[in-house]
């Protein structure tokens, strides 16, 4: 499970593409769930975003319930204004305008 802030310039989002492509190349992409977060900086996740991801990860490990994630390779999906809304904390008002408009 990865969480990646879309505004992270320290570790750009393209690293999620690299992780996914390497997992595919090694036949382990079924073991990778990636989530885009509408966060402005590096590791700028809210407690809600972190605890939700951790809870989903524990459910995956303990009960075999694979959590959903974001598609990071399809440019037509990533370029949508609402990309990153699914797993982002709605309390991020200043970064969630596209999500709130849905």
Beta strands, then each sheet from edge to edge (+ up, - down):
strand 1: 2-5
strand 2: 34-37
sheet 1: 1+ 2+
end
